[in-house]
Amino acid sequence: MKKISTRLTLIMLLAVLFFSFAPTTALAQKAPSALSETRPQIIVRNYRSNEGPISYGLDFNLIVKLKNETGLSAYNTQVSFSAPELTPRKTGGVIAVGFMPGYGVSDISQPMTVTSIPWGKKLITVEMTLTYTDEAGTAYSEKFSLALDALETSGVYKTPTPQPVTRSQLVITEVKTDVDMLQPGTMFELSLLAQNMGNAPAKSITLIIGGGSTGSGSGTPTAGGVSGSGGELSNFAPLGASNIQAMGDLAAGSSILITQKLIVNVSTDPGAYPFKVTFSYLDAQGNVINDEQVITLLVYRLPITDIGFYQPVGQLFAGQPNLLPIQVVNLGKKTAVLGNLKIETQGGTLEMAQALVGSIEPGGYFTLDATLYPDVPGPLDLIVTIDYTDDFNQPRTITKNMTLDVMEMEELPIDPTIPESNSNEYPFAPEETFWQKTWRFILGIFGLDSAAPTEQPLPLDGEMPMPNDAVIGPKGG
């Protein structure tokens, strides 16, 4: 009896305890938190890397478990990830979760690649942004910082070895013309030195002067062939052949010299003209490559002048002044603006041998009358120089060399009809007065001698003889 009573007492005690605690536990499981009942509340329950600690260059998945802590549903749930050391893959760093019911749980996985780990850094922080709305459309945003373990590296990263690009490239390395200064109407030969700067041969090269193309520019050439008619050839036109040349193949690193005869259009104004040159060829894969380049050609318009004498110079005598009638004529079709004109020589002395020319109209002229005193007889070289500035503001000079013959000064021959004068006297013709002339007139009427008085020698001692002492004019005159 005693044993039965003890068992009943124990059973009754257990029953009291069961009925005392069971209702409280059930209510605790069903009753939501008072703080979260006003809105949905999504939290991060846990996260991890599927590869464990991360290291440089590792591809891994960041796994995050989300849970709605309230009984209110969350709508339009979206998660985004950001980290400077990590690059998200596949999703672009944004995952749409969508609907999360009350107390619901969602697992998401974001693929990532470790692009860098700073030296000594053992934790990589990923910033996760969570956005969602409630049933009424009110938006909520949460931010979480997720820390991932990182393996310490030596700071030396493996980088992929860049694969060499195989291609050919033609470049013009030198440009020459056989005429120093191109002018309107000048025919010249253009020389181009081209080099294959690429690492692959260029095949079936076509040179197009003035610009153009072959085929469509990529892939197999089309039936259209070479197009060079659209090139810029208004100032420089090809001579003797077209503007297209076939050059064959050119190996990598090799060079080739190309020549083309051209003429400068007569209507071309002075200036610097860009000139297109196109190399069209096939690369190693058979693709059409058009390497278009630009060179520069300078066009001048230099004055066309003639320097000479506007009248015959005549005989030049040594030691005597001689006239040099210099003339500069503009033979060009444009006005010429010239600077100083200077005449120089090594065989004499010049006077009035420099002047400013200025502007000369087409067909106009400029004259300068210089005086030359030759030193000795024989050939004498004159150098005439004119300074001016070209169309590119560079100083230039026009030079003309002229050779003249200088004669020796001859003594005049002695006329035998002229009496030699005494060294101590010279002829003197006395002057007649009015009355002396009247008296001679009267003598002539009566047939007497009415000749004029003859010249008489004049002594050098200064004594002046009276003319016609025997002839005395009437007194009182």
C-alpha positions in Angstrom: 0.0 0.0 0.0 2.8 2.3 0.8 4.4 1.8 -2.6 1.1 2.5 -4.4 0.6 5.7 -2.5 4.1 7.0 -3.4 3.5 6.4 -7.1 0.2 8.2 -7.1 1.8 11.2 -5.4 4.6 11.3 -8.0 2.1 11.1 -10.9 -0.1 13.9 -9.5 3.0 16.1 -9.1 4.0 15.6 -12.7 0.5 16.4 -13.9 0.5 19.7 -12.0 3.8 20.7 -13.5 2.7 19.8 -17.0 -0.5 21.7 -16.9 1.3 24.7 -15.3 4.0 25.2 -18.0 2.4 23.9 -21.2 0.0 26.8 -22.0 2.8 29.3 -21.3 5.2 27.7 -23.9 2.5 27.5 -26.6 1.7 31.2 -26.2 5.4 32.1 -26.3 5.8 30.3 -29.7 2.8 32.0 -31.3 3.1 35.5 -29.9 5.3 37.8 -32.1 7.7 40.4 -30.9 6.0 43.7 -30.0 8.8 45.7 -31.8 8.6 43.9 -35.2 4.8 43.7 -35.6 4.6 47.2 -37.2 6.8 46.3 -40.2 8.6 43.3 -41.8 12.1 42.9 -40.5 14.7 40.9 -42.5 18.0 40.1 -41.0 21.1 38.1 -41.8 21.1 34.8 -39.9 24.6 33.7 -41.2 26.9 33.9 -44.1 30.0 32.1 -45.3 32.4 31.5 -48.2 32.0 28.1 -49.8 35.9 28.0 -50.2 36.7 29.0 -46.7 39.4 31.8 -46.4 39.7 33.6 -49.6 43.0 34.4 -51.5 44.1 36.4 -54.5 42.6 35.1 -57.8 40.1 32.8 -56.1 36.6 32.2 -57.5 34.1 31.5 -54.7 30.4 31.9 -53.8 29.3 34.1 -50.9 26.3 32.3 -49.3 24.0 34.4 -47.1 20.9 33.2 -45.2 18.2 35.8 -44.7 15.2 35.5 -42.3 12.1 37.6 -41.9 11.8 38.0 -38.1 8.2 39.2 -38.1 4.9 37.7 -39.2 4.5 40.5 -41.8 5.5 39.6 -45.4 8.2 41.5 -47.3 7.8 42.2 -51.0 10.3 43.1 -53.8 13.2 42.0 -51.7 16.6 42.8 -53.4 20.2 42.3 -52.3 23.3 44.0 -53.7 27.0 43.4 -52.9 30.0 45.7 -53.1 33.7 45.3 -52.2 36.8 47.0 -53.8 38.8 43.8 -53.5 36.1 41.5 -55.0 34.4 41.4 -58.4 30.9 40.0 -58.6 30.2 37.5 -61.4 27.2 36.4 -63.3 24.6 38.6 -61.5 26.5 41.9 -61.6 26.4 42.0 -57.8 22.5 42.3 -57.5 20.2 39.4 -56.6 16.4 39.7 -56.6 14.8 37.6 -53.8 11.3 38.8 -54.3 8.6 37.8 -51.8 9.5 36.7 -48.2 6.6 35.6 -46.0 6.4 36.2 -42.3 9.1 34.2 -40.5 10.3 33.1 -43.9 13.9 32.1 -44.7 15.8 32.6 -47.9 19.3 31.4 -49.0 21.2 33.4 -51.7 24.5 32.8 -53.3 26.7 35.4 -55.1 29.6 34.3 -57.3 32.7 36.4 -56.8 36.4 36.6 -57.8 39.2 38.0 -55.5 40.9 40.7 -57.7 43.3 42.1 -55.0 44.3 41.7 -51.4 46.4 44.5 -49.9 49.5 43.4 -48.1 48.9 42.3 -44.5 45.1 42.5 -44.8 43.4 39.4 -43.2 39.7 40.5 -43.5 37.9 41.5 -46.6 34.7 43.5 -45.9 31.7 43.1 -48.2 29.0 45.7 -48.0 25.6 44.2 -48.5 22.5 46.4 -49.1 19.0 44.9 -48.6 15.9 46.7 -49.8 12.2 45.6 -49.6 8.7 46.9 -49.2 5.8 46.0 -46.9 2.2 45.2 -48.0 1.3 48.9 -48.2 4.3 49.7 -50.5 6.5 51.4 -47.9 10.2 50.9 -48.8 12.8 49.8 -46.3 16.6 49.6 -46.7 19.2 47.8 -44.6 22.9 47.7 -44.8 25.1 44.9 -43.5 29.0 44.5 -43.4 30.1 40.9 -44.1 33.7 40.1 -43.1 35.5 37.3 -44.9 38.7 35.7 -43.8 41.6 36.3 -46.2 44.9 34.5 -46.6 47.9 36.7 -46.3 49.9 36.8 -49.6 53.4 37.8 -50.4 52.3 40.7 -52.5 53.5 39.1 -55.8 50.5 38.2 -57.9 50.4 35.9 -60.9 49.4 37.9 -63.9 48.4 36.4 -67.2 51.1 36.6 -69.9 49.9 38.8 -72.7 49.6 37.1 -76.0 51.4 38.9 -78.8 49.2 40.5 -81.4 50.1 39.3 -84.8 49.6 42.0 -87.4 51.3 44.0 -90.1 51.5 47.8 -90.3 53.0 49.9 -93.0 54.4 53.3 -92.0 56.0 56.0 -94.2 59.4 56.8 -92.6 60.8 59.2 -95.2 59.5 61.6 -97.8 61.6 63.3 -100.6 61.1 65.3 -103.8 63.6 65.7 -106.6 62.7 69.4 -106.7 63.7 71.5 -103.7 60.9 74.0 -103.8 57.6 73.1 -105.4 55.8 75.9 -107.3 52.6 76.0 -109.4 53.2 74.1 -112.6 56.3 72.2 -111.3 56.7 68.6 -112.4 58.5 66.5 -109.7 59.0 62.9 -108.5 57.8 62.0 -105.1 59.8 59.3 -103.2 58.3 57.5 -100.2 60.2 55.0 -98.0 57.7 52.7 -96.4 58.5 50.1 -93.7 56.5 47.2 -92.3 56.5 48.0 -88.5 54.3 45.0 -87.6 55.3 41.5 -86.8 53.6 39.8 -89.7 54.1 40.1 -93.5 51.8 42.3 -95.5 50.6 40.7 -98.7 49.4 42.0 -102.0 50.2 45.6 -101.1 48.5 48.4 -103.2 49.6 52.0 -102.9 46.9 54.6 -103.5 48.2 58.2 -103.9 45.7 60.7 -102.7 43.8 58.2 -100.5 41.4 55.4 -101.2 40.7 51.8 -100.3 40.7 48.2 -101.5 37.5 46.1 -101.1 35.3 46.6 -98.0 38.1 47.1 -95.5 37.7 43.8 -93.7 37.5 40.2 -94.7 37.9 38.9 -98.3 38.2 41.6 -100.9 35.0 42.3 -102.7 34.5 42.4 -106.4 34.8 46.2 -106.4 38.6 45.9 -106.3 40.7 49.0 -105.7 39.0 52.4 -105.2 41.3 55.3 -105.7 39.2 57.7 -107.7 37.9 59.5 -104.6 41.4 60.6 -103.5 42.4 64.3 -103.0 44.2 65.1 -106.3 43.1 68.7 -106.9 46.5 70.2 -106.1 48.8 67.4 -107.1 48.0 65.2 -110.1 49.8 62.0 -111.2 51.9 62.0 -114.4 52.8 59.1 -116.6 50.7 56.6 -114.6 47.7 56.4 -112.4 47.7 57.0 -108.6 47.6 53.3 -107.9 50.6 51.1 -107.7 51.0 47.3 -107.0 53.9 46.7 -104.6 53.6 42.9 -103.9 54.5 41.5 -100.5 56.6 43.0 -97.7 58.0 41.0 -94.8 58.0 42.2 -91.2 60.7 44.8 -90.6 61.5 45.3 -94.3 61.4 48.6 -96.2 60.5 49.5 -99.8 61.1 52.7 -101.9 58.1 53.9 -103.9 58.3 56.7 -106.5 55.4 58.6 -108.2 55.6 61.4 -110.7 53.3 64.3 -110.0 52.6 67.9 -111.1 51.6 70.9 -109.0 48.4 72.4 -110.4 49.0 75.9 -111.8 46.1 77.3 -109.8 47.5 76.1 -106.5 48.2 78.9 -104.0 51.3 78.9 -101.8 50.9 76.9 -98.6 51.3 73.6 -96.7 49.1 70.9 -98.2 48.3 67.6 -96.4 48.5 64.7 -98.9 46.9 61.4 -98.2 48.6 58.1 -99.0 46.9 54.7 -98.4 48.5 51.3 -98.2 45.9 48.6 -98.8 47.0 45.0 -98.2 46.0 41.6 -96.7 47.1 40.4 -93.3 48.0 36.9 -92.2 44.4 36.0 -91.7 43.4 37.3 -95.2 41.7 40.4 -93.9 41.9 43.6 -95.9 43.8 46.4 -94.0 43.8 50.0 -95.2 46.6 52.0 -93.6 45.8 55.6 -94.4 48.5 58.2 -93.7 49.1 61.9 -94.4 52.3 63.6 -95.6 52.8 67.3 -96.1 54.0 69.0 -99.2 55.0 72.7 -99.3 54.1 74.9 -102.3 56.0 78.2 -102.9 55.4 81.0 -105.3 58.8 82.6 -105.8 59.2 85.8 -107.8 60.3 85.4 -111.4 62.6 88.3 -112.2 65.1 89.4 -114.9 68.1 91.6 -113.9 69.9 93.5 -116.6 70.5 96.9 -118.2 67.6 99.0 -119.6 70.1 100.5 -122.2 73.5 99.5 -123.6 76.3 100.2 -121.2 78.8 101.2 -123.9 82.5 101.2 -123.4 83.8 101.4 -119.8 87.1 103.1 -119.1 89.4 102.5 -116.2 89.6 105.3 -113.7 86.7 107.1 -115.3 83.0 107.4 -114.0 80.8 105.0 -116.0 77.0 104.7 -115.8 75.4 101.4 -114.9 71.7 101.5 -115.9 70.4 98.5 -113.8 66.8 97.3 -114.4 64.7 94.6 -112.6 61.7 93.3 -114.5 58.9 91.1 -112.9 58.2 88.3 -115.4 55.8 86.5 -113.1 52.0 86.5 -113.1 51.7 87.8 -109.6 52.9 91.0 -107.9 56.4 90.6 -106.5 57.4 92.3 -103.3 61.2 92.6 -103.1 63.6 94.1 -100.6 67.0 95.7 -101.0 68.9 95.7 -104.3 72.7 95.8 -103.9 75.4 96.0 -106.6 78.9 94.8 -105.6 82.3 94.3 -107.3 85.9 93.6 -106.4 87.4 95.5 -109.3 86.3 99.1 -108.7 84.3 101.6 -106.7 80.5 102.0 -106.9 78.3 104.9 -106.1 74.5 104.9 -105.7 74.7 101.1 -105.8 71.9 100.2 -103.3 68.1 100.9 -103.2 64.8 99.5 -101.8 62.8 97.8 -104.7 59.4 97.4 -103.1 56.4 96.1 -105.0 56.5 95.4 -108.7 53.4 94.6 -110.7 53.4 91.8 -113.3 55.4 93.1 -116.3 56.6 96.1 -114.3 60.2 97.1 -113.7 62.5 98.9 -111.3 65.6 100.9 -112.4 68.7 102.0 -110.6 71.4 104.3 -112.1 74.7 103.5 -110.4 78.2 104.9 -111.1 81.2 102.6 -111.6 84.8 103.6 -111.3 86.9 100.6 -112.6 90.3 100.2 -111.1 92.1 98.5 -114.0 91.2 97.6 -117.6 90.0 94.0 -118.3 87.0 91.9 -117.3 85.1 93.2 -114.3 82.5 91.1 -112.4 79.4 92.6 -111.0 77.2 90.9 -108.4 73.6 92.1 -108.2 71.6 90.7 -105.2 68.0 91.3 -104.2 66.7 90.3 -100.7 63.1 89.2 -100.1 60.9 87.0 -97.8 59.1 83.9 -99.2 55.5 82.7 -98.4 56.7 80.9 -95.3 58.5 84.1 -93.9 61.9 82.7 -94.7 64.6 85.1 -96.0 65.8 84.5 -99.5 68.0 86.1 -102.1 68.0 86.6 -105.9 71.6 86.8 -107.3 72.7 87.8 -110.8 76.4 87.8 -111.9 77.3 90.1 -114.9 80.7 90.5 -116.5 81.7 93.8 -118.2 84.8 94.7 -120.2 86.8 97.8 -119.1 88.9 99.6 -121.6 92.1 101.5 -120.9 91.8 105.3 -121.2 93.5 106.5 -124.5 95.3 109.9 -125.0 93.8 112.2 -127.7 96.1 112.6 -130.8 97.8 116.0 -131.4 96.3 118.2 -134.1 99.1 119.6 -136.3 97.0 122.6 -137.3 97.0 123.8 -133.7 100.3 125.6 -132.9 102.1 124.5 -129.9 101.9 127.0 -127.1 105.0 128.2 -125.3 105.3 126.9 -121.8 105.7 130.5 -120.6 102.8 132.0 -122.4 99.4 131.1 -123.8 97.3 132.8 -126.6 95.4 135.8 -125.7 92.7 137.4 -127.9 92.1 141.1 -126.9 88.6 142.4 -126.5 87.4 145.1 -128.9 85.5 148.1 -127.7 82.5 149.5 -129.5 84.5 152.3 -131.1 87.2 149.9 -132.3 84.5 147.9 -134.1 83.0 151.1 -135.6 86.4 152.2 -136.8 87.1 148.9 -138.5 83.7 149.2 -140.2 84.7 152.7 -141.6 88.0 151.4 -142.8 86.3 148.6 -144.6 84.1 151.1 -146.5 87.2 152.8 -147.9 88.8 149.5 -148.8 91.4 149.7 -146.0 92.4 146.8 -143.6 89.5 146.1 -141.3 90.5 142.7 -139.9 90.0 141.9 -136.3 93.0 142.0 -134.0 94.9 138.7 -133.9 95.7 136.7 -130.8 98.8 137.7 -128.9 100.8 135.6 -126.5 100.2 136.5 -122.9 103.3 136.4 -120.7 102.9 134.5 -117.5 104.5 137.2 -115.5 101.1 138.9 -115.3 101.8 141.9 -117.7 98.9 142.4 -119.9 99.9 144.2 -123.3 97.4 146.6 -124.8 95.7 145.1 -127.8 96.3 146.8 -131.2 98.6 149.6 -129.8 98.9 151.0 -133.3 95.2 151.3 -133.7 93.6 154.1 -131.7 90.0 154.7 -131.7 88.4 158.1 -132.0 88.6 160.2 -128.9 85.8 161.5 -127.0 84.0 158.1 -127.1 
